[in-house]
């Protein structure tokens, strides 16, 4: 599948924002199941955009603005060819040992509820337990964009049984780590018929004899050719598409628009099949 991605993030500031620094994780890498074709990162302000690689092996771009701004837009466009790998994740840089992904973070710290969730997934083969975890989250959680925010932790989202894909991924990682299974957060894109208000998120877990496998609990499935993997980390903060700092600026308004569609297919065709 060839997937065309158009992703724009726009910041509006109430006053002049100075010393703006933005770390972007918006460019995917090629691996066994995806090949990145043309890819472009544009920032609509004067400054420096420096490519790099972070500790997790993610592609990064560090933007530093030359002067004060009232508005800043980052636009990402490109195409990725994906192939069926039945959830298997291979061919990507792995600078960290698997044990690093057993660490908890503030956003993935398990409580008694998540420990009970992990125990309820049985004691059989790791792959079976992870599929059970995916199915349980899909069946018992309600997708609600207004229920949580970026700083909501896994335990809180699971207690209220609602949240967005970020929350599903955090809960999955927390529960998998309770099982003793290394797990990591993934940010990326998922093909949908309509423009989306944010990028997508899911998780990967290390399965004996299989390696890393992708699970998308918000959709109740393993990853498919409709998924484009962009960045990984212990939680959202390590894989966020855009993170930054500034001085001044006052109140900030953020607008995000994401389009991830199969290349060569019209929106009307996609909507008919949705």
Backbone bond lengths (Angstrom), bond angles and torsions (degrees), N, CA, C in turn:
res aa  C-N    CA-C-N  psi(-1)  N-CA   C-N-CA  omega(-1)  CA-C   N-CA-C  phi
1 X - - - 1.458 - - 1.520 108.95 -
2 X 1.330 116.40 131.89 1.460 119.82 173.38 1.524 108.46 -99.30
3 X 1.330 115.06 122.96 1.458 121.05 -175.36 1.524 109.52 -112.05
4 X 1.317 115.45 129.34 1.457 121.57 177.74 1.527 108.74 -102.90
5 X 1.313 115.43 128.75 1.463 121.02 -175.30 1.523 110.24 -120.24
6 X 1.322 115.06 135.04 1.472 122.36 175.77 1.529 106.08 -136.63
7 X 1.312 116.47 113.31 1.460 121.83 -168.53 1.532 108.81 -133.40
8 X 1.331 117.11 118.45 1.460 121.30 -178.57 1.523 110.75 -124.35
9 X 1.318 116.42 131.31 1.459 123.40 174.12 1.520 107.81 -120.18
10 X 1.322 117.22 125.68 1.463 121.55 -177.44 1.521 110.10 -125.09
11 X 1.336 115.54 129.57 1.459 122.87 175.79 1.526 109.02 -109.38
12 X 1.333 117.05 130.29 1.459 122.79 171.62 1.521 107.93 -116.22
13 X 1.341 115.48 130.57 1.456 121.17 -177.52 1.528 109.84 -111.44
14 X 1.314 116.70 142.68 1.458 121.22 -178.91 1.522 112.01 -71.60
15 X 1.321 116.86 -24.75 1.466 122.28 178.24 1.522 108.17 -139.97
16 X 1.313 117.02 175.64 1.461 119.94 -179.73 1.530 110.64 -60.36
17 X 1.325 115.64 127.12 1.462 121.68 175.20 1.525 108.07 -101.46
18 X 1.328 116.22 127.58 1.461 121.39 -176.20 1.518 111.10 -114.31
19 X 1.333 114.18 160.89 1.474 121.79 176.50 1.532 111.37 52.51
20 X 1.329 115.90 43.90 1.466 120.80 -179.49 1.524 110.13 -71.41
21 X 1.317 115.37 129.20 1.467 122.84 174.05 1.522 107.08 -130.09
22 X 1.324 117.09 126.87 1.460 121.59 179.28 1.524 109.55 -126.85
23 X 1.330 116.07 128.18 1.457 121.01 173.52 1.526 107.70 -100.28
24 X 1.313 116.36 117.79 1.460 122.37 -176.15 1.524 109.85 -104.69
25 X 1.329 115.20 130.73 1.470 121.39 169.09 1.526 106.08 -120.91
26 X 1.302 115.60 79.42 1.462 120.95 -171.98 1.525 113.31 -126.03
27 X 1.330 116.84 -3.92 1.462 119.90 -178.02 1.522 110.22 -108.12
28 X 1.335 118.27 118.68 1.467 120.46 179.58 1.521 111.76 -72.96
29 X 1.316 115.47 162.09 1.462 121.94 172.00 1.527 109.03 -104.62
30 X 1.309 115.92 157.84 1.460 120.73 174.13 1.520 109.40 -81.90
31 X 1.331 115.68 145.72 1.456 122.46 176.26 1.510 108.98 -147.61
32 X 1.334 116.53 -164.17 1.458 120.44 -178.25 1.520 112.19 -61.98
33 X 1.337 116.66 -37.04 1.464 119.89 -172.90 1.520 113.87 -104.95
34 X 1.341 118.69 2.27 1.458 119.70 176.20 1.529 109.62 -151.37
35 X 1.324 114.83 142.32 1.465 121.64 177.76 1.516 108.00 -126.35
36 X 1.317 116.18 122.69 1.455 121.33 -178.00 1.522 109.26 -83.46
37 X 1.328 116.26 124.97 1.453 121.31 176.23 1.509 110.24 -92.06
38 X 1.312 116.77 -129.93 1.463 119.75 177.54 1.523 109.28 -65.36
39 X 1.323 116.21 141.46 1.466 120.50 -179.45 1.523 108.80 -150.50
40 X 1.314 116.23 136.02 1.460 120.17 -175.87 1.526 109.66 -140.16
41 X 1.322 115.24 135.86 1.462 122.53 175.73 1.526 107.50 -120.61
42 X 1.335 116.58 120.59 1.465 121.57 -178.23 1.525 110.14 -123.07
43 X 1.319 116.07 136.81 1.462 122.91 173.16 1.516 107.36 -120.45
44 X 1.339 117.63 130.47 1.464 120.98 -172.44 1.524 112.65 -89.26
45 X 1.316 116.95 39.08 1.462 121.08 178.57 1.524 108.47 -146.68
46 X 1.319 115.78 152.34 1.458 120.04 177.65 1.519 109.89 -68.65
47 X 1.333 114.89 138.62 1.454 120.01 -179.99 1.511 110.20 163.54
48 X 1.318 115.72 -170.26 1.464 121.74 -179.98 1.519 109.63 -110.05
49 X 1.330 116.53 138.49 1.463 122.87 178.30 1.522 107.01 -124.43
50 X 1.320 116.01 106.77 1.468 121.21 -172.54 1.528 110.41 -110.90
51 X 1.338 117.80 121.19 1.467 120.39 177.55 1.523 111.25 -75.15
52 X 1.333 115.02 154.98 1.457 119.91 178.01 1.509 111.60 -167.77
53 X 1.317 116.22 -167.87 1.462 123.26 178.64 1.517 108.24 -139.18
54 X 1.339 117.81 135.52 1.462 119.54 -179.71 1.524 110.92 -94.08
55 X 1.337 115.76 -175.35 1.463 121.00 -174.67 1.522 113.15 -66.14
56 X 1.340 117.85 -20.05 1.459 121.68 179.98 1.531 112.21 -92.41
57 X 1.335 117.07 -0.49 1.453 120.93 -178.46 1.508 113.76 88.05
58 X 1.342 117.78 8.60 1.459 121.59 179.42 1.526 111.32 -76.73
59 X 1.328 116.71 145.36 1.462 121.35 169.02 1.527 108.50 -69.29
60 X 1.312 116.50 134.76 1.458 120.79 177.80 1.529 110.13 -129.62
61 X 1.335 115.31 158.49 1.454 122.49 168.69 1.526 106.48 -134.31
62 X 1.309 116.87 126.58 1.457 121.44 178.31 1.524 108.63 -102.89
63 X 1.349 115.58 115.85 1.458 120.44 179.11 1.516 109.92 -104.10
64 X 1.332 116.17 130.20 1.463 122.25 173.36 1.525 107.47 -124.40
65 X 1.331 116.48 124.32 1.463 121.53 -177.20 1.522 110.82 -78.66
66 X 1.338 115.92 145.28 1.462 120.83 -179.94 1.521 112.55 -74.49
67 X 1.320 117.56 -29.47 1.459 120.12 -176.17 1.508 112.01 -150.91
68 X 1.327 118.02 -175.83 1.465 121.31 -179.46 1.521 111.10 -68.21
69 X 1.349 115.34 149.46 1.464 121.69 -177.36 1.516 110.42 -136.35
70 X 1.315 115.50 150.77 1.464 121.88 169.77 1.529 110.62 -104.16
71 X 1.323 116.28 -17.25 1.465 120.83 -176.67 1.524 108.76 -149.38
72 X 1.319 115.84 140.58 1.459 121.35 179.28 1.523 109.25 -143.53
73 X 1.335 116.86 126.86 1.462 121.70 177.56 1.521 110.08 -122.64
74 X 1.318 114.64 137.12 1.465 122.27 173.43 1.515 107.22 -117.42
75 X 1.335 116.63 123.51 1.462 120.13 178.75 1.527 109.88 -120.75
76 X 1.316 114.54 133.56 1.451 122.04 -179.91 1.524 108.37 -121.29
77 X 1.314 117.25 127.60 1.466 121.25 176.69 1.514 109.01 -134.13
78 X 1.323 115.94 148.74 1.450 119.08 177.80 1.506 112.85 170.83
79 X 1.318 115.24 -177.72 1.459 122.26 179.93 1.528 109.80 -134.86
80 X 1.321 115.01 143.93 1.457 122.18 179.00 1.522 108.37 -134.25
81 X 1.330 116.61 130.84 1.463 121.68 173.45 1.523 108.45 -93.56
82 X 1.329 116.87 124.56 1.458 121.27 -179.46 1.521 110.84 -114.43
83 X 1.332 115.55 155.66 1.463 122.00 -179.25 1.523 109.56 -132.74
84 X 1.309 116.25 155.51 1.461 121.32 178.46 1.523 109.97 -70.62
85 X 1.332 115.90 122.21 1.468 121.11 177.26 1.519 110.53 -128.59
86 X 1.350 117.27 9.27 1.464 122.74 178.13 1.534 111.59 53.53
87 X 1.317 115.14 39.80 1.464 120.75 177.27 1.510 115.01 87.63
88 X 1.328 117.85 -13.67 1.459 120.77 -178.35 1.523 110.79 -68.01
89 X 1.332 116.39 140.48 1.461 122.54 -177.85 1.523 108.07 -122.51
90 X 1.339 116.33 108.55 1.471 120.36 -177.90 1.517 110.14 -140.60
91 X 1.324 114.25 158.87 1.453 119.90 173.16 1.518 114.98 87.91
92 X 1.334 118.01 7.63 1.460 121.19 178.35 1.538 109.48 -102.15
93 X 1.331 117.56 156.48 1.469 119.59 176.89 1.521 110.87 -59.09
94 X 1.325 116.40 139.25 1.465 121.82 178.75 1.534 108.31 -130.28
95 X 1.343 117.53 72.63 1.466 119.54 -176.58 1.524 114.48 -71.33
96 X 1.330 117.66 -18.59 1.461 120.98 -177.49 1.524 110.99 -107.68
97 X 1.331 117.98 147.03 1.470 120.25 176.01 1.522 110.37 -70.59
98 X 1.330 117.79 153.01 1.468 120.14 -179.04 1.519 113.84 -53.92
99 X 1.339 117.63 -35.01 1.465 120.64 -177.68 1.524 112.46 -60.06
100 X 1.333 117.40 -22.92 1.464 119.83 178.75 1.522 111.15 -62.42
101 X 1.338 116.44 -26.01 1.464 120.52 -176.40 1.531 112.44 -92.11
102 X 1.333 115.87 15.15 1.458 121.60 168.46 1.536 110.90 -94.83
103 X 1.321 116.39 -8.73 1.462 120.60 -177.98 1.526 111.26 -70.53
104 X 1.317 115.48 139.55 1.468 119.37 172.90 1.523 109.12 -88.91
105 X 1.316 115.21 160.54 1.462 122.19 175.98 1.526 107.81 -132.82
106 X 1.303 116.44 174.86 1.464 120.01 178.14 1.526 111.16 -57.67
107 X 1.330 116.92 -37.90 1.458 120.67 -177.72 1.520 113.45 -81.22
108 X 1.333 117.74 -14.68 1.472 120.39 -177.30 1.523 112.87 -124.05
109 X 1.315 117.70 18.00 1.466 121.23 -179.87 1.534 109.06 -69.10
110 X 1.326 118.19 120.16 1.468 119.61 -176.45 1.521 111.79 -78.76
111 X 1.344 115.94 146.43 1.454 120.98 171.93 1.532 107.79 -112.08
112 X 1.316 116.66 -169.04 1.465 120.10 -177.74 1.532 111.03 -62.95
113 X 1.324 116.81 -35.11 1.459 119.99 -179.93 1.517 112.33 -64.26
114 X 1.324 117.02 -43.03 1.466 120.39 178.89 1.522 110.55 -70.68
115 X 1.334 117.35 -35.66 1.459 119.87 175.64 1.528 110.47 -61.81
116 X 1.338 116.58 -40.25 1.461 120.44 177.39 1.523 111.22 -66.83
117 X 1.338 116.61 -37.71 1.460 120.99 175.87 1.523 110.32 -59.09
118 X 1.320 117.08 -45.58 1.464 121.02 -179.78 1.523 110.99 -63.87
119 X 1.332 116.62 -42.81 1.468 120.24 -179.92 1.519 111.37 -64.81
120 X 1.332 117.03 -31.71 1.453 120.90 -178.40 1.518 113.99 -73.83
121 X 1.330 116.71 -6.39 1.473 120.18 179.69 1.521 112.26 -88.78
122 X 1.329 117.05 9.67 1.457 121.25 174.85 1.509 113.30 87.97
123 X 1.337 115.14 -177.26 1.461 121.00 -179.09 1.526 111.10 -129.48
124 X 1.322 117.06 26.65 1.459 121.12 -179.14 1.511 112.09 -87.99
125 X 1.318 116.20 -147.86 1.459 121.80 -179.99 1.526 110.29 -61.74
126 X 1.329 115.31 145.53 1.463 120.45 -177.43 1.523 111.03 -56.69
127 X 1.321 118.34 -44.71 1.461 120.78 -178.27 1.525 111.00 -60.86
128 X 1.330 117.22 -41.56 1.464 120.64 179.30 1.532 110.78 -63.99
129 X 1.326 116.56 -39.38 1.460 120.17 -179.42 1.530 110.97 -67.42
130 X 1.319 116.50 -36.89 1.462 119.85 179.93 1.526 111.35 -71.75
131 X 1.324 116.84 -36.69 1.466 119.18 174.27 1.534 110.16 -64.33
132 X 1.337 116.64 -38.72 1.461 120.64 178.15 1.526 110.40 -64.48
133 X 1.323 116.58 -39.99 1.462 120.97 178.04 1.529 110.47 -62.46
134 X 1.318 116.27 -45.06 1.467 120.81 178.48 1.526 111.14 -59.27
135 X 1.325 115.30 -47.61 1.466 120.29 -178.08 1.526 111.46 -65.23
136 X 1.323 117.23 -38.89 1.466 120.94 -179.38 1.526 110.88 -65.43
137 X 1.314 116.81 -44.77 1.465 119.22 179.54 1.524 110.98 -63.99
138 X 1.323 116.55 -41.19 1.465 119.68 -179.98 1.530 110.84 -64.09
139 X 1.325 116.31 -37.04 1.469 120.51 -175.99 1.523 113.21 -80.25
140 X 1.328 117.72 -29.87 1.467 119.99 -171.14 1.524 114.00 -106.31
141 X 1.325 117.85 -14.70 1.460 121.21 179.01 1.524 110.12 -97.29
142 X 1.321 116.77 147.78 1.464 122.41 174.75 1.522 108.29 -107.08
143 X 1.334 116.22 128.27 1.463 119.81 178.28 1.526 107.92 -76.54
144 X 1.329 116.42 116.26 1.464 121.70 -174.92 1.524 108.37 -143.97
145 X 1.332 116.53 107.05 1.459 121.13 -176.13 1.520 112.70 -66.01
146 X 1.321 117.80 -18.77 1.454 120.09 -179.06 1.517 114.42 -96.78
147 X 1.322 117.25 0.17 1.464 120.36 -173.16 1.518 113.73 -84.04
148 X 1.324 117.78 -25.74 1.464 121.28 -175.13 1.523 109.64 -136.98
149 X 1.332 115.26 174.14 1.454 122.28 174.74 1.520 108.33 -134.53
150 X 1.326 117.07 178.69 1.466 120.59 -174.08 1.521 112.58 -59.11
151 X 1.337 117.87 -30.69 1.462 121.29 -176.43 1.526 113.36 -88.95
152 X 1.332 118.99 1.28 1.467 121.43 -179.24 1.522 109.98 -69.64
153 X 1.334 116.98 132.27 1.461 119.86 -179.16 1.523 111.14 -90.46
154 X 1.332 114.97 167.63 1.462 121.30 -175.18 1.516 112.20 -60.45
155 X 1.333 117.14 -42.82 1.463 120.39 -176.81 1.529 111.11 -62.58
156 X 1.327 117.12 -41.52 1.461 120.75 179.73 1.521 111.03 -65.29
157 X 1.322 116.36 -46.65 1.473 120.29 -179.67 1.527 110.79 -62.24
158 X 1.331 117.16 -38.81 1.464 118.59 -178.58 1.522 111.38 -72.28
159 X 1.330 118.06 -35.02 1.464 120.35 177.67 1.520 111.02 -61.32
160 X 1.320 116.62 -39.19 1.469 118.49 -178.48 1.525 112.27 -90.26
161 X 1.330 116.60 -4.53 1.477 122.78 176.50 1.527 112.20 55.90
162 X 1.333 115.99 38.36 1.463 119.03 177.76 1.524 109.34 -156.17
163 X 1.325 114.46 156.20 1.455 120.04 179.10 1.515 110.49 160.95
164 X 1.331 115.34 -162.95 1.461 121.98 179.94 1.519 109.32 -116.11
165 X 1.318 116.41 -176.78 1.467 120.18 -175.10 1.528 111.91 -56.53
166 X 1.334 117.17 -35.17 1.461 120.28 176.89 1.526 110.96 -57.48
167 X 1.331 116.78 -43.28 1.461 121.17 -178.83 1.523 111.66 -68.34
168 X 1.326 116.63 -42.40 1.469 119.95 176.57 1.533 109.95 -57.21
169 X 1.335 116.53 -44.32 1.464 120.25 -178.59 1.522 111.64 -66.39
170 X 1.331 117.06 -40.38 1.467 120.01 177.86 1.526 111.48 -62.98
171 X 1.327 116.50 -43.98 1.470 119.96 179.68 1.529 110.02 -63.95
172 X 1.329 116.76 -43.69 1.465 120.52 178.23 1.531 110.09 -57.36
173 X 1.326 117.27 -48.70 1.464 120.31 -178.94 1.525 111.36 -61.34
174 X 1.326 116.33 -43.81 1.461 119.95 -179.25 1.523 111.18 -61.82
175 X 1.343 116.79 -45.29 1.467 120.38 -178.55 1.519 111.48 -68.90
176 X 1.321 118.05 -41.23 1.458 120.82 179.02 1.519 110.87 -61.70
177 X 1.312 117.32 -40.99 1.471 120.46 178.98 1.523 111.15 -66.24
178 X 1.339 117.18 -34.45 1.467 119.85 173.98 1.528 109.75 -60.15
179 X 1.324 117.17 -36.58 1.470 122.27 177.42 1.531 112.18 -71.11
180 X 1.322 117.31 -9.79 1.464 120.65 -175.53 1.510 113.06 87.63
181 X 1.338 117.11 15.92 1.459 122.12 -177.99 1.533 109.04 -103.83
182 X 1.333 119.19 122.16 1.465 120.08 175.53 1.529 110.25 -58.47
183 X 1.318 115.97 134.56 1.470 120.28 -178.23 1.514 109.06 -144.49
184 X 1.333 116.13 148.19 1.458 120.14 -179.26 1.526 111.14 -139.55
185 X 1.306 114.12 153.80 1.459 123.51 179.66 1.526 108.35 -83.41
186 X 1.339 116.04 142.26 1.465 121.18 179.86 1.528 109.05 -127.81
187 X 1.322 116.24 131.30 1.465 120.43 170.23 1.525 108.12 -108.17
188 X 1.325 115.57 144.72 1.456 119.51 -178.41 1.508 111.53 -177.97
189 X 1.314 115.34 -149.20 1.465 121.31 -177.50 1.527 109.78 -133.94
190 X 1.338 114.61 151.64 1.458 121.73 179.11 1.517 107.57 -134.70
191 X 1.317 116.34 127.50 1.460 120.89 -175.98 1.522 110.49 -63.24
192 X 1.339 115.19 126.17 1.463 122.06 176.06 1.522 108.82 -139.30
193 X 1.318 115.28 163.10 1.454 119.73 -176.38 1.525 112.23 -71.26
194 X 1.333 117.34 -36.66 1.458 120.93 -172.91 1.526 111.24 -108.83
195 X 1.345 117.96 155.89 1.460 120.81 171.18 1.527 110.61 -55.54
196 X 1.319 116.23 146.96 1.458 121.84 -174.13 1.524 110.47 -115.24
197 X 1.343 117.06 153.37 1.461 120.35 -179.31 1.527 113.36 -84.81
198 X 1.327 117.45 -0.37 1.466 120.44 -179.16 1.517 109.26 -166.20
199 X 1.324 115.74 163.90 1.453 120.53 172.13 1.530 109.13 -69.45
200 X 1.328 116.37 171.81 1.463 120.61 -178.40 1.529 109.62 -99.79
201 X 1.333 115.92 166.20 1.461 121.40 177.79 1.518 109.62 -144.82
202 X 1.327 116.07 145.65 1.464 122.13 175.09 1.524 107.81 -152.07
203 X 1.294 118.74 -160.84 1.463 121.39 -176.39 1.516 110.18 -138.88
204 X 1.327 115.09 160.04 1.468 122.50 171.36 1.515 108.62 -127.40
205 X 1.320 116.52 143.32 1.455 121.70 178.77 1.522 109.30 -132.45
206 X 1.327 115.96 150.16 1.462 121.37 -177.01 1.524 109.59 -90.11
207 X 1.335 115.89 114.17 1.465 122.54 -177.26 1.521 109.48 -105.08
208 X 1.326 118.02 127.54 1.464 120.02 178.82 1.531 111.86 -53.45
209 X 1.326 115.69 135.92 1.471 124.81 178.08 1.530 113.79 71.49
210 X 1.318 118.20 -7.10 1.464 121.22 178.46 1.522 112.48 -115.02
211 X 1.316 117.11 -29.33 1.453 120.89 -174.59 1.519 110.59 88.89
212 X 1.323 116.64 -155.99 1.457 121.27 -178.62 1.521 110.19 -72.95
213 X 1.341 115.24 135.36 1.469 122.33 -179.60 1.524 107.93 -130.73
214 X 1.337 115.99 137.49 1.449 120.83 -178.89 1.524 112.52 -91.03
215 X 1.344 116.44 136.96 1.461 123.17 178.16 1.527 108.50 -130.39
216 X 1.323 116.21 131.76 1.462 122.27 -179.48 1.526 108.28 -114.74
217 X 1.335 117.86 84.41 1.471 120.01 -175.11 1.528 113.51 -66.65
218 X 1.329 118.90 -24.70 1.460 120.15 178.48 1.519 111.47 -66.19
219 X 1.342 116.70 -23.80 1.463 121.51 177.17 1.525 112.54 -112.84
220 X 1.341 117.19 -0.61 1.460 121.41 176.76 1.514 114.26 69.53
221 X 1.329 118.39 30.09 1.461 121.45 -174.77 1.529 110.78 -138.87
222 X 1.339 115.33 165.92 1.459 120.12 164.15 1.525 107.38 -79.79
223 X 1.314 116.54 164.27 1.462 119.04 -178.57 1.530 110.48 -67.22
224 X 1.326 114.89 152.43 1.455 123.79 -172.74 1.528 109.67 -132.40
225 X 1.336 118.05 178.32 1.470 119.17 174.14 1.531 113.75 -63.75
226 X 1.334 118.24 -10.63 1.462 121.10 176.46 1.528 112.20 -81.22
227 X 1.327 117.84 -4.74 1.465 122.69 178.80 1.529 110.39 -98.73
228 X 1.322 116.24 134.78 1.463 122.59 172.85 1.522 107.83 -115.68
229 X 1.305 116.32 114.58 1.468 123.18 -177.33 1.527 109.06 -82.87
230 X 1.351 116.93 127.13 1.463 120.62 -178.10 1.522 112.37 -113.02
231 X 1.340 117.97 -53.02 1.462 120.20 -175.47 1.524 110.43 -147.03
232 X 1.326 115.91 154.70 1.471 121.48 179.12 1.525 109.51 -129.86
233 X 1.334 114.84 161.44 1.452 120.73 176.50 1.509 110.46 -174.80
234 X 1.311 116.57 -176.78 1.461 120.46 177.33 1.518 111.16 -71.79
235 X 1.332 116.37 -28.43 1.463 121.45 176.83 1.529 108.52 -159.38
236 X 1.322 115.65 -171.76 1.468 121.17 -177.28 1.524 112.99 -54.72
237 X 1.325 117.37 -39.58 1.456 120.32 -174.26 1.521 112.36 -62.53
238 X 1.332 116.92 -30.21 1.466 120.72 -179.68 1.518 113.07 -84.21
239 X 1.320 117.78 -13.38 1.469 120.98 -175.90 1.521 112.75 -126.40
240 X 1.318 117.82 8.82 1.466 121.45 -177.48 1.521 110.72 -59.82
241 X 1.328 117.78 137.02 1.460 119.70 179.59 1.528 113.15 -58.44
242 X 1.340 117.21 -39.47 1.463 120.95 -178.77 1.529 108.79 -138.64
243 X 1.322 116.12 126.88 1.458 121.98 171.34 1.522 108.01 -138.03
244 X 1.312 116.37 144.22 1.451 116.40 -176.74 1.507 113.92 -161.92
245 X 1.334 113.53 -174.51 1.455 121.85 179.41 1.528 107.97 -145.97
246 X 1.339 115.59 158.21 1.466 121.37 179.55 1.518 108.91 -159.47
247 X 1.319 115.55 165.20 1.458 121.40 170.39 1.517 108.33 -112.68
248 X 1.322 115.81 133.10 1.456 119.84 179.55 1.512 111.44 72.82
249 X 1.318 115.62 -157.76 1.463 120.39 178.78 1.511 113.57 98.57
250 X 1.319 117.72 -21.55 1.460 119.91 -179.14 1.516 112.21 62.96
251 X 1.327 115.70 -146.32 1.461 120.70 -178.85 1.529 110.31 -65.25
252 X 1.313 114.75 145.15 1.472 120.97 -177.41 1.520 109.66 -119.77
253 X 1.326 116.01 136.06 1.458 122.36 174.06 1.517 108.45 -115.41
254 X 1.328 115.87 128.87 1.467 121.26 -177.48 1.519 109.76 -114.68
255 X 1.325 116.44 132.91 1.462 122.24 175.44 1.522 108.50 -129.06
256 X 1.339 115.79 131.72 1.465 121.44 -178.87 1.517 108.84 -128.16
257 X 1.319 115.65 137.06 1.460 121.40 175.05 1.523 108.02 -136.39
258 X 1.327 115.51 126.55 1.455 121.09 -178.31 1.522 109.89 -126.76
259 X 1.309 116.28 131.25 1.459 122.01 171.82 1.523 108.04 -124.14
260 X 1.323 116.84 121.06 1.466 122.72 175.80 1.522 106.98 -130.60
261 X 1.337 116.36 103.09 1.461 121.31 -174.40 1.518 109.89 -131.71
262 X 1.323 115.27 157.87 1.456 120.10 176.25 1.525 108.73 -70.67
263 X 1.322 116.84 126.65 1.458 121.49 -177.79 1.524 109.93 -62.45
264 X 1.338 114.80 139.37 1.454 119.40 179.30 1.499 113.92 85.90
265 X 1.334 117.69 -0.03 1.455 121.76 178.60 1.516 108.81 -112.18
266 X 1.296 118.22 134.00 1.456 121.58 179.03 1.524 110.41 -78.45
267 X 1.342 116.04 158.70 1.459 119.72 176.59 1.523 110.87 -59.74
268 X 1.342 117.71 -37.60 1.472 119.60 -178.28 1.516 110.80 -66.00
269 X 1.344 117.57 -37.14 1.461 119.55 177.00 1.514 111.04 -64.45
270 X 1.345 116.00 -42.24 1.454 119.89 -179.39 1.518 110.95 -66.37
271 X 1.328 117.56 -40.81 1.455 120.82 -179.55 1.530 111.58 -65.85
272 X 1.337 116.22 -33.69 1.467 119.89 177.86 1.512 111.20 -63.82
273 X 1.344 116.80 -34.57 1.461 120.39 -177.46 1.515 112.69 -89.05
274 X 1.334 117.81 -13.74 1.473 120.60 -175.72 1.521 111.69 -69.04
